[in-house]
Amino acid sequence: MLAYLPPTQPDAVFVWQVGVAPELRGQGLAARMLSALVRRPAAAPARYLTATVTPDNASSLALFRGFAARHDLPFNLGPCFPAALFPGSHADEDLIQIGPLRHAQGISAEAR
């Protein structure tokens, strides 16, 4: 998982990419990584977990929706980057915003 605190949005931790080896998929590893991410001391200033996703990326949408649901956090999805901003053929990217996080000490790494 790659994530960072954007300098222009210090109240958010932005998840750039989530990757799980094919043989380990379906075991809740990505969900546990998200939980561990928001519990890290470096993420303490963050009130929101954010990411972008193409509308056809059902597995990413399910991951983030599931994370929000398991932790009883608001989930918002809206337009972010239109396809015209990308070279070649690329879909629109929508913005996911989860939170406000209550802070993350209450988020269990075991939650699936």
C-alpha positions, -999 to +999 in steps of 0.1 A: +000+000+000+012+035-009-003+064+010+007+099+020-005+131+037-009+156+008+008+189+018-022+209+004-047+187+024-031+179+058-064+166+072-064+137+048-044+105+043-045+097+006-042+061-005-024+061-038-023+024-045-033-009-028-018-041-041-022-077-029-005-107-045-031-128-064-025-158-041-033-138-010-065-121-023-098-127-006-083-130+029-090-095+041-054-083+038-062-051+021-088-042+047-063-049+075-037-027+057-062+002+056-070-002+093-033-003+101-027+028+080-051+050+098-038+038+132-002+048+124+011+079+144+019+096+111-018+095+101-029+111+134-036+145+119-058+130+092-096+134+097-103+117+063-091+087+043-092+095+006-084+078-027-094+080-063-109+052-083-123+045-117-160+037-117-154+003-132-130-008-104-155-028-084-129-044-061-114-011-050-149+004-045-159-027-024-127-024-003-133+013+006-170+009+010-165-021+032-139-003+053-163+026+059-192+003+067-172-019+092-160+011+111-194+030+108-178+059+090-194+081+063-185+072+027-187+098+000-180+093-037-179+121-063-162+133-094-125+142-093-105+139-125-122+137-159-108+113-184-097+142-206-069+150-181-052+116-189-032+106-220-046+078-241-078+061-232-084+064-194-116+065-175-127+093-152-114+090-116-138+096-088-128+108-053-135+086-023-137+103+010-142+084+042-146+101+075-143+120+096-122+094+113-130+092+150-096+089+157-083+057+146-073+041+179-107+026+178-102+010+144-092-026+148-067-042+125-087-074+127-119-059+113-128-073+079 
